[in-house]
């Protein structure tokens, strides 16, 4: 499975490179926001190639995530004592969970966008009753957890470096560190709309997402204090 996901990633790169040869590249920005990505404003086929590339890359990451979780859960080390695993393994479990639950949402968003561009649907086209805000919600439900996909392994590498420098087996507050990883994963799924405060949301919705965003400081703070006390 892991080998197949690797080669899928290569196919995804091919589609991205192909998109650069049409028109003047991809004119939508990295978020592919509607209506800029609609056919009216981005008529080049390069956007369609980008969507195909994202689908293939997403499938690659999904298969890798399932493979990592299965490998860790069925390993003899995990079965014997899961409270002595390296924090990097827990970070990989957290990353896999984030990808498994967020990538299908991105796939839905870009599939609906593909339908708008090529099959006369109007999910994100305002003049036909669609809503560009819907695309933003779907995109950022994926986009915000993606931040933690990048940072969680880095946090765990920092923990491992500190452990090696101090010549000890685990960090101070090991169980708290594990809990912090999964707390970050959970909170990452409920704060996406703080990327969208400028779209005109109600004040009570803004208040909820502002408060929920502040709660992410708790597990992050646990990690920082654990590093300090370990040293």
Z-matrix of the N, CA and C atoms (Angstrom, degrees):
N
C 1 1.467
C 2 1.526 1 110.30
N 3 1.335 2 115.26 1 -43.25
C 4 1.460 3 118.83 2 -177.92
C 5 1.529 4 111.32 3 -65.54
N 6 1.325 5 116.28 4 -38.15
C 7 1.465 6 120.47 5 178.17
C 8 1.531 7 110.73 6 -65.23
N 9 1.332 8 115.95 7 -42.29
C 10 1.465 9 120.71 8 178.40
C 11 1.522 10 110.77 9 -62.02
N 12 1.353 11 116.56 10 -41.64
C 13 1.466 12 119.95 11 179.61
C 14 1.522 13 111.16 12 -65.42
N 15 1.335 14 117.21 13 -33.57
C 16 1.466 15 120.74 14 177.55
C 17 1.525 16 110.64 15 -63.35
N 18 1.330 17 116.96 16 -46.40
C 19 1.466 18 119.55 17 -178.37
C 20 1.518 19 111.83 18 -71.52
N 21 1.324 20 117.36 19 -28.39
C 22 1.464 21 119.65 20 172.49
C 23 1.524 22 110.50 21 -61.41
N 24 1.336 23 115.54 22 -37.82
C 25 1.462 24 119.70 23 178.98
C 26 1.522 25 110.77 24 -63.56
N 27 1.319 26 117.05 25 -37.19
C 28 1.459 27 120.51 26 177.01
C 29 1.531 28 111.19 27 -63.54
N 30 1.332 29 116.45 28 -40.64
C 31 1.467 30 120.74 29 177.14
C 32 1.524 31 110.18 30 -63.59
N 33 1.323 32 116.29 31 -38.99
C 34 1.464 33 120.77 32 177.33
C 35 1.525 34 111.31 33 -60.43
N 36 1.329 35 117.06 34 -42.48
C 37 1.463 36 121.06 35 178.20
C 38 1.525 37 111.07 36 -61.64
N 39 1.313 38 116.52 37 -37.75
C 40 1.470 39 120.36 38 179.21
C 41 1.525 40 110.62 39 -61.16
N 42 1.343 41 116.95 40 -43.92
C 43 1.459 42 120.20 41 178.94
C 44 1.527 43 111.52 42 -64.55
N 45 1.334 44 117.07 43 -37.20
C 46 1.468 45 119.99 44 178.06
C 47 1.527 46 110.18 45 -64.57
N 48 1.330 47 117.05 46 -45.69
C 49 1.465 48 120.49 47 179.34
C 50 1.523 49 111.32 48 -63.22
N 51 1.330 50 117.10 49 -37.48
C 52 1.460 51 120.06 50 177.77
C 53 1.522 52 111.36 51 -63.43
N 54 1.322 53 116.51 52 -37.02
C 55 1.465 54 119.94 53 -178.93
C 56 1.519 55 112.22 54 -63.94
N 57 1.330 56 117.21 55 -24.83
C 58 1.461 57 120.76 56 -178.96
C 59 1.525 58 112.53 57 -75.53
N 60 1.321 59 117.57 58 -15.14
C 61 1.462 60 121.04 59 -177.40
C 62 1.526 61 112.81 60 -91.23
N 63 1.327 62 117.33 61 -5.26
C 64 1.456 63 120.57 62 179.82
C 65 1.524 64 109.75 63 -102.77
N 66 1.321 65 116.65 64 136.97
C 67 1.460 66 122.18 65 179.42
C 68 1.527 67 108.65 66 55.26
N 69 1.338 68 117.13 67 -133.19
C 70 1.465 69 121.75 68 179.53
C 71 1.524 70 110.24 69 -114.28
N 72 1.300 71 116.47 70 33.92
C 73 1.450 72 119.91 71 -177.88
C 74 1.518 73 111.41 72 95.09
N 75 1.309 74 116.21 73 -165.97
C 76 1.467 75 122.29 74 -175.81
C 77 1.526 76 109.23 75 -89.03
N 78 1.338 77 118.54 76 114.76
C 79 1.471 78 121.00 77 -172.58
C 80 1.525 79 114.66 78 -91.76
N 81 1.327 80 117.87 79 12.79
C 82 1.468 81 119.64 80 -170.32
C 83 1.519 82 114.09 81 -99.28
N 84 1.327 83 118.02 82 -7.95
C 85 1.454 84 119.26 83 -170.94
C 86 1.518 85 110.45 84 80.61
N 87 1.323 86 116.38 85 170.03
C 88 1.466 87 119.30 86 -173.44
C 89 1.520 88 112.95 87 -73.31
N 90 1.341 89 118.33 88 -19.06
C 91 1.461 90 120.52 89 179.64
C 92 1.526 91 112.92 90 -86.68
N 93 1.320 92 118.16 91 -13.09
C 94 1.479 93 123.80 92 -178.92
C 95 1.531 94 110.69 93 54.34
N 96 1.314 95 116.83 94 39.34
C 97 1.465 96 120.92 95 -177.47
C 98 1.527 97 112.03 96 -60.97
N 99 1.331 98 115.70 97 138.22
C 100 1.467 99 121.11 98 164.26
C 101 1.532 100 107.04 99 -81.07
N 102 1.336 101 119.52 100 146.82
C 103 1.467 102 128.36 101 7.19
C 104 1.532 103 114.44 102 -88.10
N 105 1.343 104 118.29 103 -0.80
C 106 1.462 105 119.49 104 -178.09
C 107 1.528 106 111.81 105 -60.87
N 108 1.328 107 116.65 106 -29.28
C 109 1.466 108 120.26 107 -178.92
C 110 1.520 109 113.02 108 -90.11
N 111 1.335 110 117.76 109 -1.50
C 112 1.465 111 119.85 110 177.29
C 113 1.526 112 110.97 111 -70.03
N 114 1.311 113 115.86 112 164.94
C 115 1.460 114 121.66 113 -176.05
C 116 1.529 115 112.14 114 -61.14
N 117 1.336 116 116.48 115 -31.40
C 118 1.459 117 120.37 116 -178.01
C 119 1.521 118 111.93 117 -63.11
N 120 1.331 119 117.21 118 -38.78
C 121 1.460 120 121.30 119 -175.28
C 122 1.529 121 112.89 120 -103.03
N 123 1.321 122 117.34 121 -21.53
C 124 1.470 123 121.05 122 179.26
C 125 1.521 124 107.95 123 -134.60
N 126 1.315 125 115.42 124 79.63
C 127 1.466 126 120.04 125 -173.83
C 128 1.524 127 113.18 126 -80.35
N 129 1.326 128 117.44 127 -13.95
C 130 1.458 129 120.15 128 -176.53
C 131 1.522 130 111.13 129 -67.82
N 132 1.319 131 114.95 130 149.35
C 133 1.464 132 121.01 131 178.74
C 134 1.526 133 112.00 132 -70.77
N 135 1.333 134 117.51 133 -8.67
C 136 1.463 135 120.42 134 -178.40
C 137 1.528 136 111.55 135 -60.77
N 138 1.345 137 117.28 136 -33.47
C 139 1.466 138 120.11 137 178.85
C 140 1.525 139 110.35 138 -66.81
N 141 1.325 140 116.68 139 -38.65
C 142 1.467 141 120.11 140 177.42
C 143 1.529 142 111.30 141 -64.74
N 144 1.327 143 116.15 142 -39.40
C 145 1.461 144 119.27 143 176.50
C 146 1.528 145 110.60 144 -63.53
N 147 1.330 146 116.28 145 -38.47
C 148 1.461 147 119.74 146 177.94
C 149 1.526 148 110.80 147 -63.21
N 150 1.329 149 116.73 148 -41.95
C 151 1.468 150 120.65 149 178.90
C 152 1.530 151 110.47 150 -62.38
N 153 1.335 152 116.94 151 -44.12
C 154 1.466 153 119.90 152 176.86
C 155 1.527 154 110.64 153 -60.28
N 156 1.327 155 116.06 154 -41.10
C 157 1.458 156 120.51 155 179.91
C 158 1.523 157 111.30 156 -62.19
N 159 1.332 158 116.57 157 -42.93
C 160 1.466 159 120.24 158 179.87
C 161 1.522 160 111.61 159 -65.52
N 162 1.318 161 116.56 160 -37.92
C 163 1.467 162 119.85 161 176.80
C 164 1.527 163 111.18 162 -60.85
N 165 1.313 164 115.71 163 -45.86
C 166 1.468 165 119.64 164 -177.54
C 167 1.524 166 110.72 165 -68.68
N 168 1.341 167 117.01 166 -42.40
C 169 1.467 168 120.42 167 178.35
C 170 1.526 169 110.67 168 -64.18
N 171 1.330 170 116.60 169 -38.29
C 172 1.463 171 120.12 170 177.84
C 173 1.514 172 111.96 171 -64.00
N 174 1.331 173 116.74 172 -42.16
C 175 1.464 174 120.12 173 177.00
C 176 1.523 175 110.63 174 -63.03
N 177 1.323 176 116.52 175 -38.91
C 178 1.463 177 121.00 176 177.36
C 179 1.529 178 111.20 177 -60.54
N 180 1.328 179 116.65 178 -47.40
C 181 1.468 180 120.57 179 -179.84
C 182 1.522 181 111.52 180 -66.38
N 183 1.328 182 116.22 181 -36.07
C 184 1.464 183 120.55 182 179.74
C 185 1.529 184 111.00 183 -64.39
N 186 1.317 185 116.24 184 -45.15
C 187 1.465 186 120.08 185 179.12
C 188 1.525 187 111.18 186 -65.18
N 189 1.328 188 116.85 187 -41.10
C 190 1.468 189 120.21 188 178.19
C 191 1.523 190 111.28 189 -63.05
N 192 1.328 191 116.55 190 -40.29
C 193 1.467 192 120.69 191 -179.90
C 194 1.521 193 111.27 192 -63.33
N 195 1.324 194 116.44 193 -44.81
C 196 1.466 195 120.46 194 177.87
C 197 1.525 196 110.29 195 -62.11
N 198 1.314 197 116.18 196 -39.75
C 199 1.466 198 120.79 197 179.79
C 200 1.524 199 111.54 198 -65.72
N 201 1.337 200 117.44 199 -43.50
C 202 1.464 201 120.67 200 179.92
C 203 1.522 202 111.44 201 -63.10
N 204 1.338 203 116.63 202 -46.47
C 205 1.465 204 119.84 203 -179.30
C 206 1.527 205 110.45 204 -62.30
N 207 1.315 206 117.05 205 -45.11
C 208 1.468 207 120.80 206 -179.68
C 209 1.525 208 111.09 207 -62.21
N 210 1.328 209 116.37 208 -42.95
C 211 1.464 210 120.49 209 -179.28
C 212 1.520 211 111.36 210 -62.78
N 213 1.333 212 116.91 211 -44.16
C 214 1.467 213 120.73 212 -178.40
C 215 1.523 214 110.86 213 -68.65
N 216 1.331 215 117.60 214 -45.88
C 217 1.463 216 120.87 215 -176.70
C 218 1.532 217 112.59 216 -66.07
N 219 1.326 218 117.11 217 -32.07
C 220 1.460 219 119.91 218 -177.87
C 221 1.523 220 112.90 219 -95.70
N 222 1.323 221 116.99 220 4.78
C 223 1.460 222 119.86 221 178.03
C 224 1.526 223 109.98 222 -75.50
N 225 1.308 224 116.15 223 151.13
C 226 1.469 225 120.90 224 -178.96
C 227 1.522 226 111.58 225 -66.38
N 228 1.327 227 116.86 226 -33.47
C 229 1.467 228 120.52 227 -179.58
C 230 1.521 229 110.52 228 -64.28
N 231 1.328 230 117.31 229 -43.00
C 232 1.463 231 120.80 230 -179.79
C 233 1.521 232 110.94 231 -65.01
N 234 1.330 233 116.81 232 -39.19
C 235 1.463 234 119.98 233 -178.54
C 236 1.523 235 111.79 234 -69.77
N 237 1.339 236 117.19 235 -34.45
C 238 1.461 237 120.23 236 -176.91
C 239 1.521 238 111.78 237 -74.42
N 240 1.319 239 117.16 238 -49.01
C 241 1.467 240 119.69 239 -178.32
C 242 1.521 241 109.45 240 -156.43
N 243 1.326 242 115.55 241 92.50
C 244 1.464 243 119.33 242 -177.24
C 245 1.523 244 112.37 243 -75.17
N 246 1.340 245 117.75 244 -8.45
C 247 1.461 246 120.39 245 178.33
C 248 1.529 247 112.53 246 -90.36
N 249 1.323 248 116.84 247 6.50
C 250 1.463 249 119.85 248 176.11
C 251 1.525 250 111.98 249 -122.80
N 252 1.311 251 116.01 250 15.76
C 253 1.461 252 119.64 251 177.52
C 254 1.520 253 111.00 252 -70.19
N 255 1.313 254 115.06 253 152.23
C 256 1.459 255 119.84 254 173.01
C 257 1.529 256 109.52 255 -62.67
N 258 1.320 257 116.54 256 140.04
C 259 1.466 258 120.47 257 -178.61
C 260 1.523 259 112.35 258 -61.32
N 261 1.319 260 116.41 259 -25.07
C 262 1.465 261 119.17 260 178.56
C 263 1.531 262 111.02 261 -64.15
N 264 1.334 263 116.85 262 -33.75
C 265 1.461 264 120.14 263 177.12
C 266 1.522 265 110.75 264 -67.50
N 267 1.329 266 116.70 265 -41.38
C 268 1.464 267 119.43 266 176.73
C 269 1.524 268 110.93 267 -64.42
N 270 1.319 269 116.08 268 -36.97
C 271 1.469 270 119.19 269 177.05
C 272 1.524 271 110.46 270 -63.35
N 273 1.338 272 116.98 271 -39.66
C 274 1.464 273 120.23 272 177.83
C 275 1.525 274 111.62 273 -65.66
N 276 1.334 275 117.04 274 -36.50
C 277 1.462 276 119.94 275 175.46
C 278 1.523 277 109.87 276 -63.08
N 279 1.345 278 116.02 277 -44.87
C 280 1.460 279 120.18 278 178.38
C 281 1.521 280 112.31 279 -61.27
N 282 1.326 281 116.35 280 -43.28
C 283 1.469 282 120.96 281 178.44
C 284 1.527 283 110.54 282 -61.98
N 285 1.321 284 116.37 283 -43.07
C 286 1.465 285 120.20 284 -179.95
C 287 1.525 286 111.14 285 -63.01
N 288 1.327 287 117.13 286 -41.01
C 289 1.468 288 120.80 287 177.88
C 290 1.523 289 110.36 288 -62.83
N 291 1.323 290 116.62 289 -44.78
C 292 1.466 291 120.57 290 178.91
C 293 1.526 292 111.13 291 -58.48
N 294 1.319 293 116.59 292 -45.05
C 295 1.465 294 120.09 293 -177.74
C 296 1.527 295 111.81 294 -69.35
N 297 1.316 296 117.37 295 -40.46
C 298 1.464 297 120.76 296 -177.52
C 299 1.521 298 111.33 297 -62.54
N 300 1.343 299 116.86 298 -36.34
C 301 1.462 300 119.34 299 -176.99
C 302 1.529 301 113.77 300 -92.28
N 303 1.332 302 118.00 301 -19.85
C 304 1.467 303 119.05 302 -176.69
C 305 1.528 304 113.28 303 -99.37
N 306 1.317 305 117.85 304 -32.63
C 307 1.467 306 119.90 305 -177.62
C 308 1.530 307 113.74 306 -62.20
N 309 1.339 308 119.86 307 -39.67
C 310 1.477 309 118.13 308 176.78
C 311 1.523 310 113.45 309 -60.21
N 312 1.333 311 117.31 310 -31.54
C 313 1.467 312 120.50 311 178.80
C 314 1.525 313 110.18 312 -68.45
N 315 1.331 314 117.20 313 -42.61
C 316 1.465 315 119.88 314 175.13
C 317 1.525 316 110.65 315 -62.45
N 318 1.323 317 116.74 316 -40.00
C 319 1.468 318 120.35 317 179.00
C 320 1.525 319 110.93 318 -60.73
N 321 1.326 320 116.63 319 -40.01
C 322 1.468 321 120.42 320 177.10
C 323 1.525 322 110.27 321 -63.05
N 324 1.335 323 116.63 322 -45.52
C 325 1.469 324 121.04 323 -177.48
C 326 1.525 325 111.60 324 -60.34
N 327 1.318 326 117.41 325 -49.03
C 328 1.469 327 119.07 326 -176.22
C 329 1.531 328 111.57 327 -75.76
N 330 1.334 329 117.52 328 -24.12
C 331 1.470 330 119.64 329 173.94
C 332 1.523 331 110.52 330 -68.81
N 333 1.334 332 116.72 331 -43.94
C 334 1.465 333 120.27 332 175.89
C 335 1.525 334 110.68 333 -61.26
N 336 1.334 335 116.25 334 -38.28
C 337 1.461 336 120.54 335 176.98
C 338 1.528 337 110.93 336 -64.02
N 339 1.317 338 116.33 337 -40.42
C 340 1.466 339 120.72 338 177.32
C 341 1.531 340 110.94 339 -62.34
N 342 1.336 341 116.86 340 -39.20
C 343 1.466 342 120.72 341 176.74
C 344 1.525 343 111.15 342 -64.83
N 345 1.335 344 116.38 343 -41.30
C 346 1.470 345 119.72 344 177.70
C 347 1.524 346 111.04 345 -61.02
N 348 1.306 347 116.29 346 -37.68
C 349 1.456 348 120.42 347 -175.67
C 350 1.527 349 112.83 348 -76.54
N 351 1.329 350 117.30 349 -32.15
C 352 1.466 351 119.04 350 -168.65
C 353 1.528 352 115.67 351 -124.92
N 354 1.332 353 118.24 352 -14.08
C 355 1.465 354 119.64 353 -174.30
C 356 1.527 355 112.83 354 -126.44
N 357 1.336 356 116.64 355 20.81
C 358 1.470 357 122.50 356 173.16
C 359 1.527 358 114.15 357 59.96
N 360 1.316 359 117.95 358 26.94
C 361 1.464 360 120.04 359 170.86
C 362 1.526 361 108.83 360 -83.46
N 363 1.313 362 117.44 361 174.96
C 364 1.478 363 119.63 362 -175.42
C 365 1.525 364 111.00 363 -143.84
N 366 1.318 365 116.17 364 48.68
C 367 1.458 366 119.74 365 179.01
C 368 1.526 367 112.06 366 -66.85
N 369 1.332 368 117.22 367 -37.10
C 370 1.462 369 121.59 368 -175.15
C 371 1.523 370 112.91 369 -120.14
N 372 1.329 371 118.50 370 10.67
C 373 1.464 372 122.53 371 -177.66
C 374 1.523 373 109.20 372 -99.29
N 375 1.325 374 116.77 373 114.24
C 376 1.463 375 121.98 374 -173.04
C 377 1.523 376 111.53 375 -62.26
N 378 1.319 377 117.81 376 -44.44
C 379 1.468 378 121.41 377 -175.83
C 380 1.524 379 113.13 378 -62.59
N 381 1.324 380 116.30 379 -18.77
C 382 1.468 381 120.20 380 -179.56
C 383 1.526 382 112.39 381 -109.26
N 384 1.332 383 116.09 382 13.92
C 385 1.461 384 120.23 383 177.55
C 386 1.508 385 115.42 384 95.23
N 387 1.329 386 117.84 385 4.28
C 388 1.456 387 120.85 386 178.75
C 389 1.520 388 112.10 387 -84.89
N 390 1.319 389 116.19 388 179.85
C 391 1.465 390 121.01 389 -178.01
C 392 1.525 391 110.71 390 -137.93
N 393 1.336 392 117.76 391 115.13
C 394 1.473 393 120.04 392 173.91
C 395 1.527 394 112.17 393 -61.73
N 396 1.351 395 116.55 394 -25.80
C 397 1.465 396 119.94 395 179.36
C 398 1.529 397 111.18 396 -64.26
N 399 1.327 398 116.41 397 -32.05
C 400 1.466 399 119.66 398 177.88
C 401 1.521 400 110.41 399 -60.23
N 402 1.332 401 116.45 400 -42.55
C 403 1.466 402 119.28 401 178.39
C 404 1.527 403 110.43 402 -62.26
N 405 1.332 404 116.66 403 -41.78
C 406 1.462 405 119.55 404 -179.04
C 407 1.524 406 111.29 405 -62.94
N 408 1.338 407 116.98 406 -41.03
C 409 1.467 408 119.72 407 177.78
C 410 1.527 409 110.90 408 -61.64
N 411 1.322 410 116.33 409 -46.51
C 412 1.464 411 119.91 410 -179.54
C 413 1.525 412 111.29 411 -64.91
N 414 1.339 413 116.05 412 -41.98
C 415 1.461 414 119.55 413 -178.25
C 416 1.521 415 111.11 414 -64.11
N 417 1.333 416 117.39 415 -46.85
C 418 1.457 417 119.64 416 -175.05
C 419 1.520 418 112.96 417 -77.21
N 420 1.350 419 117.66 418 -20.14
C 421 1.464 420 118.71 419 171.08
C 422 1.526 421 109.84 420 -62.16
N 423 1.331 422 115.81 421 -31.43
C 424 1.462 423 120.11 422 171.49
C 425 1.522 424 111.38 423 -84.90
N 426 1.323 425 116.77 424 -43.23
C 427 1.457 426 121.71 425 -169.22
C 428 1.512 427 114.15 426 -64.96
N 429 1.351 428 117.17 427 -35.09
C 430 1.463 429 116.90 428 -179.04
C 431 1.529 430 112.53 429 -74.14
N 432 1.339 431 120.04 430 -46.81
C 433 1.476 432 118.01 431 173.72
C 434 1.525 433 113.44 432 -56.90
N 435 1.329 434 116.54 433 -28.44
C 436 1.465 435 119.82 434 178.97
C 437 1.528 436 111.31 435 -60.38
N 438 1.327 437 117.27 436 -30.02
C 439 1.468 438 120.81 437 176.21
C 440 1.527 439 110.06 438 -58.57
N 441 1.330 440 116.28 439 -43.50
C 442 1.466 441 120.76 440 -177.51
C 443 1.521 442 111.70 441 -77.76
N 444 1.327 443 116.96 442 -22.18
C 445 1.465 444 119.98 443 171.51
C 446 1.529 445 109.68 444 -59.35
N 447 1.316 446 116.32 445 -34.98
C 448 1.464 447 121.13 446 -179.23
C 449 1.523 448 112.66 447 -84.03
N 450 1.337 449 117.36 448 -36.50
C 451 1.463 450 119.85 449 -170.19
C 452 1.525 451 113.35 450 -88.78
N 453 1.348 452 118.98 451 -29.74
C 454 1.464 453 120.21 452 -176.38
C 455 1.530 454 112.89 453 -61.84
N 456 1.336 455 119.84 454 -46.44
C 457 1.469 456 118.29 455 175.99
C 458 1.526 457 112.78 456 -61.85
N 459 1.331 458 116.31 457 -33.77
C 460 1.467 459 119.91 458 178.11
C 461 1.521 460 110.68 459 -65.63
N 462 1.333 461 117.08 460 -44.32
C 463 1.469 462 120.87 461 175.66
C 464 1.529 463 110.70 462 -55.30
N 465 1.320 464 116.30 463 -44.34
C 466 1.465 465 120.35 464 -177.33
C 467 1.526 466 111.61 465 -68.92
N 468 1.326 467 116.87 466 -35.24
C 469 1.463 468 119.37 467 175.45
C 470 1.523 469 111.14 468 -64.22
N 471 1.333 470 116.32 469 -39.17
C 472 1.472 471 120.02 470 175.77
C 473 1.523 472 109.92 471 -60.69
N 474 1.337 473 116.64 472 -43.30
C 475 1.469 474 120.62 473 177.95
C 476 1.524 475 110.93 474 -59.61
N 477 1.329 476 116.77 475 -44.06
C 478 1.467 477 120.33 476 -179.49
C 479 1.522 478 111.93 477 -65.34
N 480 1.317 479 116.58 478 -38.61
C 481 1.469 480 120.08 479 178.61
C 482 1.526 481 110.55 480 -63.96
N 483 1.336 482 116.30 481 -43.78
C 484 1.468 483 120.34 482 179.68
C 485 1.527 484 110.57 483 -63.87
N 486 1.330 485 117.06 484 -40.38
C 487 1.465 486 121.20 485 178.32
C 488 1.527 487 110.69 486 -62.11
N 489 1.334 488 117.20 487 -43.29
C 490 1.465 489 120.63 488 -179.47
C 491 1.522 490 111.35 489 -66.95
N 492 1.320 491 116.71 490 -41.01
C 493 1.467 492 120.13 491 -179.52
C 494 1.524 493 111.00 492 -61.94
N 495 1.343 494 116.16 493 -38.56
C 496 1.468 495 120.80 494 -176.99
C 497 1.527 496 112.89 495 -91.30
N 498 1.344 497 116.42 496 0.92
C 499 1.463 498 121.83 497 175.63
C 500 1.534 499 112.28 498 54.98
N 501 1.322 500 116.22 499 49.13
C 502 1.459 501 121.96 500 176.52
C 503 1.528 502 108.35 501 -127.22
N 504 1.335 503 116.24 502 171.80
C 505 1.466 504 119.54 503 -173.79
C 506 1.524 505 112.86 504 -86.86
N 507 1.336 506 117.31 505 -40.67
C 508 1.468 507 120.87 506 -178.69
C 509 1.520 508 109.36 507 -138.39
N 510 1.322 509 115.92 508 164.48
C 511 1.458 510 120.87 509 178.13
C 512 1.523 511 110.83 510 -75.16
N 513 1.314 512 115.76 511 162.54
C 514 1.463 513 121.10 512 172.24
C 515 1.534 514 108.65 513 -63.28
N 516 1.335 515 116.68 514 135.60
C 517 1.457 516 120.26 515 179.47
C 518 1.519 517 112.61 516 66.07
N 519 1.331 518 115.91 517 48.66
C 520 1.473 519 120.78 518 -174.74
C 521 1.527 520 111.94 519 -57.42
N 522 1.334 521 116.99 520 -47.41
C 523 1.469 522 120.15 521 -178.08
C 524 1.523 523 110.52 522 -63.59
N 525 1.332 524 116.49 523 -38.38
C 526 1.468 525 119.91 524 177.05
C 527 1.523 526 111.09 525 -63.30
N 528 1.317 527 116.80 526 -36.43
C 529 1.464 528 120.60 527 178.08
C 530 1.531 529 111.05 528 -65.17
N 531 1.333 530 115.96 529 -41.06
C 532 1.468 531 119.87 530 177.91
C 533 1.525 532 110.08 531 -64.35
N 534 1.342 533 115.79 532 -45.34
C 535 1.470 534 119.94 533 178.86
C 536 1.524 535 110.93 534 -61.64
N 537 1.331 536 116.82 535 -37.26
C 538 1.467 537 120.71 536 -179.80
C 539 1.524 538 111.10 537 -63.46
N 540 1.331 539 116.83 538 -37.19
C 541 1.467 540 120.15 539 178.58
C 542 1.521 541 110.57 540 -59.49
N 543 1.331 542 116.11 541 -47.79
C 544 1.467 543 119.23 542 -176.35
C 545 1.526 544 112.09 543 -77.65
N 546 1.338 545 116.71 544 -24.63
C 547 1.460 546 119.04 545 173.87
C 548 1.528 547 110.21 546 -68.09
N 549 1.326 548 116.15 547 -39.78
C 550 1.468 549 120.28 548 176.06
C 551 1.527 550 110.10 549 -61.89
N 552 1.331 551 116.69 550 -41.62
C 553 1.475 552 120.17 551 178.56
C 554 1.522 553 110.80 552 -60.16
N 555 1.336 554 116.81 553 -45.20
C 556 1.467 555 120.30 554 -178.84
C 557 1.522 556 111.44 555 -65.20
N 558 1.331 557 116.20 556 -48.53
C 559 1.468 558 119.70 557 -178.12
C 560 1.524 559 111.46 558 -65.56
N 561 1.322 560 117.02 559 -28.57
C 562 1.460 561 120.35 560 179.77
C 563 1.515 562 113.53 561 -61.41
N 564 1.336 563 116.75 562 -22.44
C 565 1.463 564 120.61 563 -178.70
C 566 1.524 565 113.54 564 -90.31
N 567 1.319 566 118.70 565 -7.56
C 568 1.470 567 119.22 566 -173.58
C 569 1.526 568 112.90 567 -120.19
N 570 1.325 569 117.30 568 16.57
C 571 1.470 570 119.26 569 -177.14
C 572 1.527 571 112.48 570 -129.53
N 573 1.342 572 117.15 571 15.93
C 574 1.471 573 119.62 572 -169.86
C 575 1.521 574 113.68 573 -61.52
N 576 1.334 575 118.01 574 -30.75
C 577 1.469 576 119.85 575 -170.58
C 578 1.522 577 113.37 576 -76.36
N 579 1.338 578 118.71 577 -2.67
C 580 1.471 579 117.17 578 175.49
C 581 1.531 580 111.16 579 -70.69
N 582 1.324 581 117.39 580 -7.60
C 583 1.467 582 121.41 581 172.11
C 584 1.524 583 111.61 582 -83.73
N 585 1.337 584 117.58 583 -3.22
C 586 1.464 585 120.90 584 -168.34
C 587 1.526 586 112.69 585 -129.33
N 588 1.319 587 118.10 586 24.35
C 589 1.465 588 119.98 587 -175.54
C 590 1.526 589 112.84 588 -63.29
N 591 1.322 590 117.61 589 -19.58
C 592 1.468 591 120.34 590 -176.42
C 593 1.528 592 113.33 591 -84.74
N 594 1.339 593 119.00 592 0.41
C 595 1.470 594 119.80 593 -175.46
C 596 1.520 595 112.58 594 -87.51
N 597 1.345 596 117.98 595 -4.55
C 598 1.461 597 119.51 596 177.76
C 599 1.512 598 114.62 597 97.25
N 600 1.323 599 118.15 598 35.31
C 601 1.462 600 121.26 599 177.13
C 602 1.523 601 110.70 600 -73.15
N 603 1.330 602 116.51 601 157.47
C 604 1.462 603 121.21 602 176.70
C 605 1.525 604 109.95 603 -63.85
N 606 1.325 605 115.10 604 154.50
C 607 1.466 606 119.80 605 -177.09
C 608 1.526 607 112.36 606 -64.24
N 609 1.350 608 117.34 607 -35.52
C 610 1.463 609 118.69 608 -179.50
C 611 1.529 610 111.50 609 -67.75
N 612 1.340 611 116.14 610 -33.05
C 613 1.471 612 119.66 611 176.48
C 614 1.523 613 110.07 612 -69.48
N 615 1.330 614 115.91 613 -41.54
C 616 1.467 615 119.47 614 176.58
C 617 1.526 616 110.58 615 -61.06
N 618 1.341 617 116.43 616 -39.98
C 619 1.464 618 120.40 617 -179.81
C 620 1.523 619 110.75 618 -62.39
N 621 1.335 620 116.10 619 -44.95
C 622 1.473 621 119.39 620 179.62
C 623 1.525 622 110.78 621 -58.79
N 624 1.331 623 116.89 622 -50.75
C 625 1.463 624 119.62 623 -176.32
C 626 1.529 625 111.70 624 -68.09
N 627 1.332 626 117.38 625 -29.61
C 628 1.468 627 120.07 626 176.63
C 629 1.525 628 110.59 627 -67.30
N 630 1.337 629 116.16 628 -45.84
C 631 1.468 630 120.49 629 -179.65
C 632 1.527 631 110.51 630 -66.60
N 633 1.337 632 116.38 631 -43.93
C 634 1.468 633 119.83 632 179.47
C 635 1.526 634 111.11 633 -61.16
N 636 1.330 635 116.10 634 -36.02
C 637 1.466 636 120.04 635 178.52
C 638 1.523 637 111.20 636 -65.10
N 639 1.334 638 116.39 637 -38.68
C 640 1.462 639 120.00 638 179.43
C 641 1.524 640 111.78 639 -63.51
N 642 1.335 641 116.94 640 -30.92
C 643 1.461 642 120.18 641 -178.53
C 644 1.525 643 112.18 642 -65.10
N 645 1.329 644 117.25 643 -21.68
C 646 1.468 645 119.46 644 178.98
C 647 1.530 646 110.61 645 -65.23
N 648 1.328 647 116.49 646 -22.71
C 649 1.465 648 119.54 647 178.18
C 650 1.529 649 111.74 648 -64.86
N 651 1.338 650 117.60 649 -23.38
C 652 1.471 651 120.07 650 -177.20
C 653 1.531 652 111.64 651 -66.63
N 654 1.344 653 119.63 652 -58.17
C 655 1.475 654 117.57 653 178.67
C 656 1.523 655 113.39 654 -64.39
N 657 1.333 656 116.77 655 -32.31
C 658 1.467 657 118.98 656 176.90
C 659 1.524 658 110.31 657 -65.74
N 660 1.333 659 116.40 658 -40.94
C 661 1.461 660 120.72 659 177.11
C 662 1.521 661 112.05 660 -63.58
N 663 1.339 662 116.59 661 -37.36
C 664 1.464 663 120.36 662 176.96
C 665 1.524 664 110.28 663 -58.15
N 666 1.319 665 116.22 664 -42.62
C 667 1.462 666 120.01 665 179.95
C 668 1.527 667 111.47 666 -64.33
N 669 1.327 668 116.06 667 -44.73
C 670 1.465 669 119.86 668 -178.52
C 671 1.526 670 110.72 669 -62.98
N 672 1.338 671 117.46 670 -46.23
C 673 1.466 672 120.47 671 179.76
C 674 1.525 673 111.26 672 -64.84
N 675 1.325 674 116.84 673 -36.10
C 676 1.462 675 119.76 674 177.59
C 677 1.525 676 110.91 675 -63.79
N 678 1.327 677 116.58 676 -41.39
C 679 1.464 678 119.72 677 177.51
C 680 1.529 679 110.91 678 -62.62
N 681 1.324 680 116.08 679 -42.30
C 682 1.471 681 120.02 680 -178.70
C 683 1.524 682 110.76 681 -63.23
N 684 1.350 683 117.04 682 -47.02
C 685 1.465 684 120.32 683 -177.67
C 686 1.531 685 111.86 684 -71.68
N 687 1.320 686 117.20 685 -25.30
C 688 1.466 687 119.92 686 175.91
C 689 1.524 688 110.69 687 -68.11
N 690 1.340 689 115.74 688 -35.62
C 691 1.465 690 119.64 689 -179.59
C 692 1.521 691 111.99 690 -79.55
